[in-house]
Amino acid sequence: MKFNNEYCIIKNIITGEPIVNEFFVSARVETGQQMIKVETLNDIPISDVPQIPEIGEQVEKNKLYSYSGQVIQCVQAHIRTHFEPELTPALFAFYRENSDTLEWIESEKVLIGWLRTFEGVRYEVIQAHQTQSDWTPPVTPTLWKLYDEGGSTEPEEWVQPGSTNPYMTGDQVLFNGDVYESLIDNNVWSPSAYPAGWKLI
């Protein structure tokens, strides 16, 4: 079975114990064991995920672990330190069951369309990412937009993105009073700087 940006759990068909539990960017998996394929950590029963290794033990990249009643993903292979996962966002990503009433937190993987409240203001994710302390919603307009309770689809004003938060194909922006749609992925240019990358709507 081909996996693309999905989580895979393979359980021993006799014991039910997890054999593989990790995130595959692109992989072919063949097994005679029981296989569970899910798109988000939200769909994984915590009982199917092993406990995080003890301090001093190896933690494997892309592996899923249970920690304090939550599922976390190791984003970088390392030897477990005494620092808790929530204090080491370069090593671990957290995942909470999505709800429109959650507060914004650091080190959480968020998906397009999710809502989070930051300093009393509701924001909507417009590009999937892992939150970090210097990427709060007010300062990252290519990752978040103010949530419109009325459902307006008015695009946000174009802002200069960096290499980590470019505009993608289909993203719409306001630029000099006009609405433009990106024709390419990883678009970091304005409509005036690279007209071939944008279409006037």
N, C-alpha and C positions, 0 to 999 in steps of 0.2 A: 504494500500500500504506500502511496506517495504522500508525504507530509510536506506542506508549505506553510510556514508560520503558524504551526499548531502544536499543542501539547499532546504527548503520547504517554500512556501508561500501559505497560505490558505486565500482566500478572501470571504467576505460575498457575497453570490450569488445574493442578491438584491442590496446592496449599492456599491459593488466592493471594500469596504474598507478592508485592510489587518487585519486578525484575528491572524494569526500565521506567523512569519517570523523568522526562525532560522535554524541553522546547526544541523543536526541529525547525530550522530556517528552510532547509530543503534536504530531504532524505528519503530513501526507499527503505521500508521496514517490512521484513518477512518473518513470520514466526508461527509456530504451532500453538503458542500460548494464547491466553485471553488478552485481547487488545482493546483499549479504550482510547478514543480520539476525541479531543475537545478543543474548542477554539479559545476558551478563556479559562483562567484558573478558577473562576467563579463556579464552573461546572464540575470541578473535581471534589469528590468527597474527601475530607481531611483525613479520614481513616485509610485512604489509599496512598498517603504521602508519608515517607519516613521522617522521623525527628531530625532536626538539624544536628550535625555532628558536634561532638564535645570540643571544648577549647583544646587546641593542639592537633586536632584531626583534620584531614583533607576535606575541603568542600569543593564539589565539582561544578564547573561552569554549566549553565542551563538546567541543572538539576533542580527539582522542586523539593522543598522541605516544609515540614510543619514546625511552627514556632509560635508559642503563646496562643494557640487556638487559631492561627492564621496560616495560609499557604504563602510561602515566599519563594522567590526564584533567585538562585545564585547567578549573578551576571558576570562574575570574574572568578576563575579558579584561585583558591588561596588556602592557607592553613588557618583554621578558625582562631580568631583572637578573642581577647576578653571583652572587646567592644561589642555591644548589642547590635543586631542587624539594622535597627532603625537609626543608628548613629553612623552607619557605614554605607551610604547610598551608592558608592562606587562598587560595592560588593554584592548588595542584595536589593531586590525590588519587592515591594509589598503589593498585595492585591486584596481589595475589600469587595464584598458584594455590593454592586452598584446600587445607588439610591440617589434621587434628585435632591436629598436633604443633607448630604454629607458635606463636612467642612473640607477645605483643601488641606492636604498634608504633603510633606516631603517624601520622596522615594516611592511614590505610588505610580503604577502603570495605569494610565487613563486612555480611554478610547474616544473617537469622534462622537460627538453628541452627548457625552456625559456632562452633568452639571456639578459644579462645586461652588461652595460659598467661601469667599476670601475677604476678611475684614468687613463682613456684613453685606457684601455685594455678590450677586450670583453671576457666574461665568459659565460659558459652554465651551467644551473642547472642540477645536476645529482641526487639530492635527494630533494623532496619537503620539504619546511620548511618556517618559518617566519624569515625574516632577522632581525639582531640585530647588534648593533654597534661593538661588539667584534667578529662577525662572518663574516667579510668581505671576499670576494672571495679569495684573496691571502693566507689567513691563515686558510681556511677551505676546503682543497682539497677533503674531502669526501662529500661536498655539491656542490662544483663548480669545473669546469675544464676550462682550457683555450679553447676558441672556435677556432676550426680548420676550417678556411675558405675553405680549400681544401677538407674537408669531410673525413679526415683520421679517422680510428676507432682504432688507437693505444691506448691501455689502459694507464691510468696514473700510476705512481709509487705508490706502497702501502705506506700509512702513517698510523701511529697509531691513530685510531679513539677513540673518547670518547663514553660515554653512550648515548649521544644525536645525534650522527652522525655515526652509525655503517654501515658496508657494508651489503647489502641485497642480497638475493638469485639472482644469475645471474650477479651480479656486477663483472667486470673483472679488474684485477690489474697486474702491472709488479712487480715481486718480485725476486730479485737476478738474473735478466736477463730473467726470464721465465714469461709467462702469466698464471695466475690462475683465476679460476672462483669460486665465493662463492657458496657453496651448502646449506647455511643456512641463515636465516634472523638474524639481530642483531649481526653480526659477528664482534667482536672487536679484534680477534686474528690474528696473521700473519700466513701464510701458514706453517712456520716452528714450530710455537708454538702450533698450533692445525690443523694438516694435515687433519683430518676427516672433517673439515669445508671447505676444498678447493679441487678443481679438477685442475690438470695441463692440460693446453690446448695445 
